[in-house]
């Protein structure tokens, strides 16, 4: 699931990203595109694969092979996460998320390697800034901010449970919660953050629908969602399924999730 960041650091980090985007837009700061870009985590792997030609990417992180997605082939160059392998690829830019590879990125910066750290958005309104920060770093012009869709108003707001692996539900104060509510649903998890679900509570007050957002191959982790009692209280047609990977990391595909959930919401009318 998308991480809930440290709130105290978010205003400063977001301001730094917006400054980077603005300087690129108003000056020649992004005129020279880096030729050898390396990613250190899964989310930046996917963002580089989405926005850059393969010839410009020196290596993706080892995570993209541990958590493969169909649209990013296994033939992309990758490193093993060690300082030696990253340096051997002679990057002119290393990019990573704010919570990943802390020691490695500090060592790279100390050796004079340009490192750009992207903060993960916690609201839909921050997704465009996140994407534009990456574009600025790789020498591309920023894109117009995506307009946040108005919340769907169809009368009532059915309760949707976003169910991840290991019986984890996604609650309030998260990017996923923004996606759910913007699409016309109410989040079935009232607590904040990512929480362990309780089977008895779910059975006593079942959600109107469940969206399965966990990889199918993690059979052990997903036994909670396959429990027969849960299947009895929630009709089979109210079990929704989508690719799990768009929920793992924010990006331009996040807007597709809003549209997908909105379409499902309208089918319940």
C-alpha positions as a LaTeX table, in Angstrom:
\begin{tabular}{lrrr}
\hline
Residue & $x$ (\AA) & $y$ (\AA) & $z$ (\AA) \\
\hline
Unk1 & 0.00 & 0.00 & 0.00 \\
Unk2 & 1.05 & 3.59 & $-0.40$ \\
Unk3 & 2.89 & 4.78 & 2.68 \\
Unk4 & 1.55 & 7.31 & 5.18 \\
Unk5 & 4.46 & 9.75 & 5.59 \\
Unk6 & 5.70 & 11.67 & 8.57 \\
Unk7 & 3.33 & 14.63 & 8.69 \\
Unk8 & 5.77 & 16.93 & 10.42 \\
Unk9 & 8.23 & 16.75 & 7.52 \\
Unk10 & 5.75 & 16.95 & 4.69 \\
Unk11 & 5.35 & 20.76 & 4.34 \\
Unk12 & 9.10 & 21.29 & 4.07 \\
Unk13 & 9.64 & 18.39 & 1.65 \\
Unk14 & 6.69 & 19.38 & $-0.56$ \\
Unk15 & 7.97 & 22.97 & $-0.67$ \\
Unk16 & 11.35 & 21.70 & $-1.86$ \\
Unk17 & 9.72 & 19.69 & $-4.64$ \\
Unk18 & 7.56 & 22.62 & $-5.76$ \\
Unk19 & 10.69 & 24.79 & $-5.81$ \\
Unk20 & 12.43 & 22.28 & $-8.06$ \\
Unk21 & 9.50 & 22.21 & $-10.47$ \\
Unk22 & 9.24 & 26.01 & $-10.54$ \\
Unk23 & 12.96 & 26.53 & $-11.14$ \\
Unk24 & 12.82 & 24.07 & $-14.03$ \\
Unk25 & 9.81 & 25.79 & $-15.54$ \\
Unk26 & 11.19 & 29.35 & $-15.29$ \\
Unk27 & 14.89 & 28.79 & $-15.97$ \\
Unk28 & 17.13 & 26.44 & $-17.92$ \\
Unk29 & 17.61 & 24.19 & $-14.86$ \\
Unk30 & 16.15 & 21.20 & $-16.68$ \\
Unk31 & 17.61 & 21.99 & $-20.10$ \\
Unk32 & 20.29 & 19.31 & $-19.88$ \\
Unk33 & 18.69 & 15.92 & $-19.46$ \\
Unk34 & 20.69 & 13.32 & $-17.53$ \\
Unk35 & 21.81 & 10.46 & $-19.72$ \\
Unk36 & 22.32 & 7.75 & $-17.12$ \\
Unk37 & 19.54 & 7.65 & $-14.53$ \\
Unk38 & 19.34 & 5.10 & $-11.73$ \\
Unk39 & 16.39 & 4.33 & $-9.43$ \\
Unk40 & 16.70 & 3.03 & $-5.88$ \\
Unk41 & 13.12 & 1.98 & $-5.14$ \\
Unk42 & 10.03 & 0.45 & $-6.71$ \\
Unk43 & 7.95 & 3.61 & $-7.10$ \\
Unk44 & 10.71 & 5.50 & $-8.89$ \\
Unk45 & 11.38 & 2.37 & $-10.97$ \\
Unk46 & 7.86 & 2.61 & $-12.34$ \\
Unk47 & 7.99 & 6.37 & $-12.81$ \\
Unk48 & 11.21 & 6.13 & $-14.82$ \\
Unk49 & 9.83 & 3.27 & $-16.91$ \\
Unk50 & 6.71 & 5.35 & $-17.57$ \\
Unk51 & 8.48 & 8.57 & $-18.57$ \\
Unk52 & 11.95 & 7.75 & $-19.92$ \\
Unk53 & 13.22 & 5.79 & $-22.91$ \\
Unk54 & 15.11 & 2.72 & $-21.86$ \\
Unk55 & 18.39 & 4.06 & $-23.26$ \\
Unk56 & 18.30 & 6.87 & $-20.67$ \\
Unk57 & 17.92 & 4.48 & $-17.71$ \\
Unk58 & 21.20 & 3.02 & $-16.46$ \\
Unk59 & 19.49 & 0.72 & $-13.96$ \\
Unk60 & 16.28 & 0.14 & $-12.05$ \\
Unk61 & 16.29 & $-1.15$ & $-8.49$ \\
Unk62 & 16.20 & $-4.89$ & $-7.67$ \\
Unk63 & 12.63 & $-4.38$ & $-6.42$ \\
Unk64 & 11.21 & $-4.15$ & $-9.91$ \\
Unk65 & 12.17 & $-7.81$ & $-10.42$ \\
Unk66 & 10.83 & $-8.89$ & $-7.03$ \\
Unk67 & 7.49 & $-7.20$ & $-7.71$ \\
Unk68 & 7.05 & $-7.44$ & $-11.48$ \\
Unk69 & 4.30 & $-5.73$ & $-13.45$ \\
Unk70 & 3.38 & $-6.65$ & $-17.00$ \\
Unk71 & 4.10 & $-3.24$ & $-18.52$ \\
Unk72 & 7.68 & $-3.11$ & $-17.19$ \\
Unk73 & 9.59 & $-5.94$ & $-18.80$ \\
Unk74 & 12.24 & $-7.95$ & $-16.98$ \\
Unk75 & 14.80 & $-6.95$ & $-19.60$ \\
Unk76 & 15.28 & $-3.46$ & $-18.15$ \\
Unk77 & 18.79 & $-3.01$ & $-16.72$ \\
Unk78 & 18.93 & $-3.31$ & $-12.94$ \\
Unk79 & 21.38 & $-3.17$ & $-10.05$ \\
Unk80 & 21.54 & $-5.25$ & $-6.87$ \\
Unk81 & 21.22 & $-2.35$ & $-4.43$ \\
Unk82 & 24.91 & $-2.20$ & $-3.53$ \\
Unk83 & 27.01 & 0.96 & $-3.66$ \\
Unk84 & 29.52 & $-0.81$ & $-5.88$ \\
Unk85 & 27.00 & $-1.73$ & $-8.58$ \\
Unk86 & 25.36 & 1.69 & $-8.59$ \\
Unk87 & 28.71 & 3.45 & $-8.98$ \\
Unk88 & 29.81 & 0.98 & $-11.66$ \\
Unk89 & 26.94 & 2.19 & $-13.86$ \\
Unk90 & 28.28 & 5.77 & $-13.67$ \\
Unk91 & 24.97 & 7.54 & $-13.08$ \\
Unk92 & 24.58 & 11.27 & $-13.60$ \\
Unk93 & 21.34 & 11.13 & $-11.62$ \\
Unk94 & 20.08 & 8.82 & $-8.87$ \\
Unk95 & 16.42 & 9.14 & $-7.93$ \\
Unk96 & 14.53 & 7.60 & $-5.03$ \\
Unk97 & 11.61 & 8.01 & $-2.65$ \\
Unk98 & 11.89 & 9.72 & 0.72 \\
Unk99 & 11.70 & 6.54 & 2.82 \\
Unk100 & 13.98 & 4.27 & 0.82 \\
Unk101 & 17.70 & 3.49 & 0.58 \\
Unk102 & 18.61 & 6.07 & 3.24 \\
Unk103 & 22.18 & 4.89 & 3.80 \\
Unk104 & 22.91 & 4.25 & 0.13 \\
Unk105 & 21.69 & 7.63 & $-1.04$ \\
Unk106 & 23.70 & 9.43 & 1.68 \\
Unk107 & 26.86 & 7.62 & 0.60 \\
Unk108 & 26.22 & 8.43 & $-3.03$ \\
Unk109 & 25.66 & 12.10 & $-2.26$ \\
Unk110 & 28.86 & 12.18 & $-0.20$ \\
Unk111 & 30.73 & 10.85 & $-3.25$ \\
Unk112 & 29.37 & 13.68 & $-5.39$ \\
Unk113 & 26.60 & 11.78 & $-7.18$ \\
Unk114 & 23.50 & 13.87 & $-7.86$ \\
Unk115 & 20.65 & 12.37 & $-5.81$ \\
Unk116 & 17.03 & 13.56 & $-6.04$ \\
Unk117 & 14.61 & 12.42 & $-3.34$ \\
Unk118 & 10.89 & 12.48 & $-4.15$ \\
Unk119 & 8.31 & 12.70 & $-1.33$ \\
Unk120 & 5.34 & 10.41 & $-1.74$ \\
Unk121 & 2.06 & 12.31 & $-2.12$ \\
Unk122 & $-0.50$ & 11.85 & 0.60 \\
Unk123 & $-3.38$ & 13.53 & $-1.25$ \\
Unk124 & $-4.63$ & 13.48 & $-4.83$ \\
Unk125 & $-3.71$ & 17.14 & $-5.15$ \\
Unk126 & $-0.04$ & 16.24 & $-4.62$ \\
Unk127 & 0.21 & 13.58 & $-7.34$ \\
Unk128 & 0.80 & 16.10 & $-10.14$ \\
Unk129 & 3.56 & 17.82 & $-8.13$ \\
Unk130 & 5.18 & 14.44 & $-7.51$ \\
Unk131 & 5.14 & 13.60 & $-11.20$ \\
Unk132 & 6.41 & 17.04 & $-12.23$ \\
Unk133 & 9.26 & 16.85 & $-9.72$ \\
Unk134 & 10.47 & 13.69 & $-11.45$ \\
Unk135 & 10.06 & 15.27 & $-14.90$ \\
Unk136 & 12.08 & 18.29 & $-13.78$ \\
Unk137 & 14.84 & 16.06 & $-12.44$ \\
Unk138 & 15.16 & 14.13 & $-15.71$ \\
Unk139 & 15.11 & 17.23 & $-17.90$ \\
Unk140 & 11.53 & 17.22 & $-19.12$ \\
Unk141 & 9.07 & 20.11 & $-19.03$ \\
Unk142 & 6.41 & 19.99 & $-16.30$ \\
Unk143 & 2.88 & 19.04 & $-17.21$ \\
Unk144 & $-0.22$ & 21.06 & $-16.29$ \\
Unk145 & $-1.53$ & 20.02 & $-12.88$ \\
Unk146 & $-4.28$ & 17.45 & $-13.08$ \\
Unk147 & $-7.64$ & 18.83 & $-12.03$ \\
Unk148 & $-8.92$ & 17.02 & $-8.97$ \\
Unk149 & $-12.30$ & 15.54 & $-9.90$ \\
Unk150 & $-15.28$ & 16.62 & $-7.86$ \\
Unk151 & $-16.52$ & 13.90 & $-5.52$ \\
Unk152 & $-19.26$ & 11.87 & $-7.16$ \\
Unk153 & $-22.65$ & 12.77 & $-5.70$ \\
Unk154 & $-25.12$ & 9.95 & $-6.20$ \\
Unk155 & $-27.08$ & 10.30 & $-3.00$ \\
Unk156 & $-25.80$ & 7.76 & $-0.52$ \\
Unk157 & $-22.16$ & 6.77 & $-0.18$ \\
Unk158 & $-21.78$ & 2.99 & 0.08 \\
Unk159 & $-18.96$ & 1.78 & 2.30 \\
Unk160 & $-15.97$ & 0.32 & 0.45 \\
Unk161 & $-13.25$ & $-1.74$ & 2.09 \\
Unk162 & $-9.87$ & $-1.62$ & 0.36 \\
Unk163 & $-8.39$ & $-4.98$ & 1.33 \\
Unk164 & $-4.66$ & $-5.53$ & 1.03 \\
Unk165 & $-2.41$ & $-8.46$ & 1.85 \\
Unk166 & $-2.07$ & $-9.70$ & 5.43 \\
Unk167 & $-5.59$ & $-8.50$ & 6.34 \\
Unk168 & $-4.58$ & $-4.85$ & 6.12 \\
Unk169 & $-7.27$ & $-2.26$ & 5.47 \\
Unk170 & $-6.57$ & 1.28 & 4.36 \\
Unk171 & $-8.09$ & 3.97 & 6.52 \\
Unk172 & $-8.39$ & 7.74 & 6.70 \\
Unk173 & $-5.65$ & 10.27 & 6.10 \\
Unk174 & $-4.17$ & 8.32 & 3.17 \\
Unk175 & $-3.96$ & 8.81 & $-0.56$ \\
Unk176 & $-6.13$ & 5.73 & $-1.01$ \\
Unk177 & $-8.81$ & 7.29 & 1.17 \\
Unk178 & $-8.81$ & 10.32 & $-1.16$ \\
Unk179 & $-9.23$ & 8.01 & $-4.15$ \\
Unk180 & $-12.13$ & 6.17 & $-2.50$ \\
Unk181 & $-14.04$ & 9.28 & $-1.43$ \\
Unk182 & $-13.48$ & 11.18 & $-4.67$ \\
Unk183 & $-15.06$ & 8.26 & $-6.50$ \\
Unk184 & $-18.27$ & 8.53 & $-4.47$ \\
Unk185 & $-17.66$ & 5.88 & $-1.81$ \\
Unk186 & $-17.25$ & 6.08 & 1.94 \\
Unk187 & $-14.20$ & 4.40 & 3.41 \\
Unk188 & $-15.28$ & 1.40 & 5.49 \\
Unk189 & $-12.20$ & 1.80 & 7.73 \\
Unk190 & $-12.78$ & 4.64 & 10.18 \\
Unk191 & $-9.30$ & 4.60 & 11.73 \\
Unk192 & $-6.35$ & 6.45 & 10.28 \\
Unk193 & $-3.57$ & 4.83 & 8.29 \\
Unk194 & $-3.14$ & 1.17 & 7.42 \\
Unk195 & $-4.75$ & $-1.04$ & 10.05 \\
Unk196 & $-5.07$ & $-4.74$ & 10.82 \\
Unk197 & $-8.68$ & $-5.77$ & 10.25 \\
Unk198 & $-10.80$ & $-7.61$ & 12.77 \\
Unk199 & $-12.99$ & $-10.39$ & 11.37 \\
Unk200 & $-15.66$ & $-10.11$ & 14.08 \\
Unk201 & $-16.10$ & $-6.38$ & 13.52 \\
Unk202 & $-16.37$ & $-6.87$ & 9.77 \\
Unk203 & $-19.02$ & $-9.55$ & 10.17 \\
Unk204 & $-21.04$ & $-7.40$ & 12.59 \\
Unk205 & $-20.96$ & $-4.43$ & 10.20 \\
Unk206 & $-19.89$ & $-5.63$ & 6.76 \\
Unk207 & $-18.95$ & $-3.10$ & 4.08 \\
Unk208 & $-21.17$ & $-2.67$ & 1.04 \\
Unk209 & $-18.31$ & $-3.80$ & $-1.19$ \\
Unk210 & $-14.75$ & $-5.05$ & $-0.94$ \\
Unk211 & $-12.01$ & $-4.12$ & $-3.37$ \\
Unk212 & $-9.29$ & $-6.76$ & $-3.44$ \\
Unk213 & $-5.99$ & $-4.91$ & $-3.82$ \\
Unk214 & $-3.39$ & $-7.59$ & $-3.09$ \\
Unk215 & $-1.31$ & $-9.81$ & $-5.36$ \\
Unk216 & $-3.09$ & $-13.11$ & $-5.99$ \\
Unk217 & 0.09 & $-15.15$ & $-5.72$ \\
Unk218 & 0.44 & $-14.25$ & $-2.00$ \\
Unk219 & $-1.94$ & $-17.04$ & $-1.03$ \\
Unk220 & $-0.86$ & $-17.23$ & 2.62 \\
Unk221 & $-1.26$ & $-13.49$ & 3.11 \\
Unk222 & $-4.69$ & $-13.42$ & 1.46 \\
Unk223 & $-6.44$ & $-16.13$ & 3.46 \\
Unk224 & $-8.28$ & $-13.47$ & 5.46 \\
Unk225 & $-10.13$ & $-12.26$ & 2.36 \\
Unk226 & $-11.08$ & $-15.83$ & 1.44 \\
Unk227 & $-12.61$ & $-16.64$ & 4.82 \\
Unk228 & $-16.02$ & $-18.31$ & 4.24 \\
Unk229 & $-17.77$ & $-16.19$ & 6.90 \\
Unk230 & $-16.71$ & $-12.99$ & 5.17 \\
Unk231 & $-17.87$ & $-14.40$ & 1.85 \\
Unk232 & $-21.28$ & $-15.17$ & 3.36 \\
Unk233 & $-22.00$ & $-11.66$ & 4.65 \\
Unk234 & $-20.78$ & $-9.87$ & 1.50 \\
Unk235 & $-22.43$ & $-11.03$ & $-1.75$ \\
Unk236 & $-20.09$ & $-12.29$ & $-4.45$ \\
Unk237 & $-21.09$ & $-9.47$ & $-6.84$ \\
Unk238 & $-19.87$ & $-6.97$ & $-4.25$ \\
Unk239 & $-16.31$ & $-8.33$ & $-4.34$ \\
Unk240 & $-14.45$ & $-6.08$ & $-6.75$ \\
Unk241 & $-11.03$ & $-6.79$ & $-8.19$ \\
Unk242 & $-8.40$ & $-4.67$ & $-9.88$ \\
Unk243 & $-4.70$ & $-4.82$ & $-10.57$ \\
Unk244 & $-2.94$ & $-4.44$ & $-7.25$ \\
Unk245 & 0.10 & $-2.54$ & $-8.50$ \\
Unk246 & $-1.54$ & 0.91 & $-9.02$ \\
Unk247 & $-2.33$ & 0.92 & $-5.30$ \\
Unk248 & 1.29 & 0.21 & $-4.39$ \\
Unk249 & 2.76 & 3.47 & $-5.67$ \\
Unk250 & 1.31 & 6.85 & $-6.68$ \\
Unk251 & 1.67 & 8.06 & $-10.23$ \\
Unk252 & $-0.31$ & 9.09 & $-13.29$ \\
Unk253 & $-2.18$ & 5.78 & $-13.00$ \\
Unk254 & $-3.71$ & 6.99 & $-9.71$ \\
Unk255 & $-6.25$ & 9.01 & $-11.67$ \\
Unk256 & $-7.33$ & 5.82 & $-13.44$ \\
Unk257 & $-8.21$ & 4.34 & $-10.05$ \\
Unk258 & $-10.63$ & 7.20 & $-9.37$ \\
Unk259 & $-12.36$ & 6.59 & $-12.70$ \\
Unk260 & $-12.50$ & 2.83 & $-12.12$ \\
Unk261 & $-14.01$ & 3.18 & $-8.65$ \\
Unk262 & $-16.44$ & 5.81 & $-9.88$ \\
Unk263 & $-17.69$ & 3.45 & $-12.61$ \\
Unk264 & $-18.22$ & 0.67 & $-10.04$ \\
Unk265 & $-20.05$ & 3.10 & $-7.77$ \\
Unk266 & $-22.48$ & 4.02 & $-10.53$ \\
Unk267 & $-23.21$ & 0.36 & $-11.18$ \\
Unk268 & $-24.57$ & 0.09 & $-7.64$ \\
Unk269 & $-27.28$ & 2.69 & $-8.23$ \\
\hline
\end{tabular}
